[in-house]
């Protein structure tokens, strides 16, 4: 687009909207395709001279491709126009690296009010980093907010990079060619393809940023110390002891060498590039160190030092500034208050931690927020024989978080199992999306602590999430949730060394009938199916007999997994049995598809006699994990079985129901909230109107104020009717005190009206047609302040309410989520024909759930809603009533253009997106 004529959308200074006032949520930190970061924000008039300098750094070819001519310098008039926009019809974003602009994207509104012309320019040194696609995403989001629905662009035919930006964005682009210029047009409403493209680019970029952290070619230890009591001594020593594959540079202004390695007075004195800087100086000195790292161009900063967010408001402010500066200058930040990072790949050999003990190399990745606990975790993994591929302890998690690691492990060829110790969620909805995708190919096992709230150290980047939300999140995403670190390792040992069970049929083999019965009872208690009685070979059986019984059980077609229990006899060493077992299993093809767990030698982990050496010297695939009790062995097996069942189930599709009037629903909400100071409860008519926009029909009703009007309404509706008091407190009681059912005659209607009048004291009564008899159910929506909206389902009634028999799923829902939701409550078999009853139309119920979920996903202002009662029978699902509350949405939705989680100071501002 050539826009140097100064005629389109020009506004004189002082005219129109304030050019300094823009929506603050348009600012964002974003990760580029090479893992670096930039800060994106709308342009301001004060950017004029920085913009002029940016233009001066562009090559002649870049200027020609952007402006369709030489355009060597920006005239003052154009400069004012380029840097002064109204953030509505004319919008421009700048990408900042430090104090310099490195890219600009803008759109100019066209006369039709619905279209805009869009263009970008990226500094030559930063082309190929994905800035064009990021600018397009953010401009499209801003344009949609401002009522623009279509972009147009004029691109020179030889500007292949810009053509590719538009072509690969996932929109339906129409093209026209005229005299060397391509004219492109496309609607900017998100499509399935555009969302998929954005998520794929986000994954690649964030994974690359973590790859840079875990695969540095050089490491500087800033604050490396000659004092053995200082953390700078420990970190440097661990790097050297691990034999890191690249150079290590101690930074110490007082000594020429530290631990026999040449030291440098500052990071700027290091003669070569620095990929990873590990900061161990006191918190008060970090700002000065930061300046040097920014000037040096360090890729990743890891702050081991404490004294930040965990100390209170002042520390949180310092932590926020640290993270903002790092991101603004292209760096990712780990910490502060971090234990460190480990990469046990033999080609990297990185141990930048304070941990004195490391496990061997393996294929399990571990993310942990707690530094102190991380030390114990690494030692425990080593003791149990669980090899790790990578380990990150992010401390206060000011920037790099568990979500970044999920992105990395998604495509990391060296990681097969993912372990998480989580105290808070920074962006729970994004976690759900990433974990659901990752769990389809690699098991994710998580311990979630923090039930009593958020620790001060994590207050700036995490928020407490309701336990119901956590459980729904994990179940829906296929995450294996465990209750303790011990259970985490129990489950990980099985997943890392044994195949997933193809079913839930378990055989028990051992040389003790008592322990065999304990294992069998534990299996039944965990919902597994016993494949026959436990096999007891007897206490005097030799190693060959014992191993033969195990092999025979594995060969059985009705066995999916095996529990081996063993008590060492007096005459023969237990190690002989272990070796016999390992050799017997190694020779069986069935052993490659059926997992084995054991209680062998009272060992915990992988005993040497049961280990199959892996390529890196640690126990590899086929090693048999041992547990100190049959209960723990069976619990690990049950969790693996549940995960295998989830993984083999259909992933489901995000289905958009037909016949939705999103604009109409939004108009209802905006009309209700106009002038409201807080949340508003919708009237019955407003609820019906809102639900109707999403194809949810409420059985017709009439509101009457005397008995004869009730009779007339009943005649109009026809057939048996129900009368309900207009008082919601009585109408929705489980004992139906405010409801009269199955009224077929005029006299019955009159008597019911009088009864309800005496109950509620109000003269308003609802007259509604009777739904076919069926089970009474309810669908609910509840917005979690940090997580998003949960959809709940359960059968109505006192017993269900008393037992809390409701299932929950997080929005957005797939068709598979909807199907599982309506079958998840313990009382759900009643809907499927339990006891010889006629099965209800569960398909109708699933479709109703998907419509309600779509309503919640489209309207974050919908804070709560209940559809109740819903009468479900073979004839369908009939909604007879509902209530809803709307208000400003507090949720952090994982929607919109790519961005890192906003850095916030909780002492000053509420949670942001």
Secondary structure as UniProt FT lines:
FT   TURN            13..14
FT   TURN            19..20
FT   HELIX           24..26
FT   STRAND          28..31
FT   TURN            33..34
FT   STRAND          37..42
FT   HELIX           45..47
FT   HELIX           48..57
FT   HELIX           60..67
FT   HELIX           76..83
FT   STRAND          90..97
FT   TURN            98..99
FT   STRAND          100..109
FT   TURN            111..112
FT   STRAND          115..122
FT   HELIX           124..126
FT   TURN            127..128
FT   HELIX           131..145
FT   TURN            146..147
FT   STRAND          150..156
FT   TURN            157..158
FT   HELIX           160..167
FT   TURN            168..169
FT   STRAND          174..178
FT   TURN            179..180
FT   STRAND          181..187
FT   HELIX           192..214
FT   STRAND          218..222
FT   TURN            228..229
FT   HELIX           231..241
FT   TURN            242..243
FT   STRAND          247..251
FT   TURN            253..254
FT   STRAND          257..258
FT   TURN            259..260
FT   STRAND          261..264
FT   HELIX           267..269
FT   STRAND          276..279
FT   HELIX           283..285
FT   HELIX           286..296
FT   STRAND          300..303
FT   HELIX           309..311
FT   HELIX           313..328
FT   TURN            329..330
FT   STRAND          332..335
FT   STRAND          340..343
FT   TURN            346..348
FT   STRAND          350..353
FT   STRAND          361..368
FT   HELIX           371..384
FT   STRAND          388..393
FT   TURN            395..396
FT   HELIX           402..411
FT   TURN            413..414
FT   STRAND          417..422
FT   HELIX           428..439
FT   TURN            440..441
FT   STRAND          443..448
FT   TURN            451..452
FT   HELIX           456..458
FT   TURN            459..461
FT   HELIX           467..477
FT   STRAND          480..482
FT   HELIX           485..497
FT   STRAND          505..510
FT   HELIX           513..525
FT   TURN            526..527
FT   STRAND          529..530
FT   STRAND          535..536
FT   TURN            539..540
FT   HELIX           543..555
FT   TURN            557..558
FT   STRAND          561..565
FT   HELIX           574..586
FT   HELIX           590..592
FT   STRAND          595..599
FT   TURN            601..602
FT   HELIX           608..610
FT   TURN            615..616
FT   TURN            621..622
FT   STRAND          625..626
FT   HELIX           630..648
FT   HELIX           662..673
FT   TURN            674..675
FT   STRAND          680..681
FT   HELIX           684..692
FT   TURN            693..695
FT   STRAND          701..704
FT   HELIX           707..717
FT   STRAND          721..725
FT   HELIX           728..731
FT   TURN            734..735
FT   TURN            737..738
FT   STRAND          739..743
FT   HELIX           746..760
FT   STRAND          765..769
FT   STRAND          775..784
FT   TURN            785..787
FT   STRAND          788..795
FT   HELIX           798..803
FT   STRAND          807..810
FT   HELIX           815..824
FT   TURN            826..827
FT   HELIX           828..832
FT   HELIX           834..836
FT   HELIX           842..858
FT   TURN            860..861
FT   STRAND          862..873
FT   TURN            874..875
FT   STRAND          876..879
FT   STRAND          882..886
FT   TURN            906..908
//
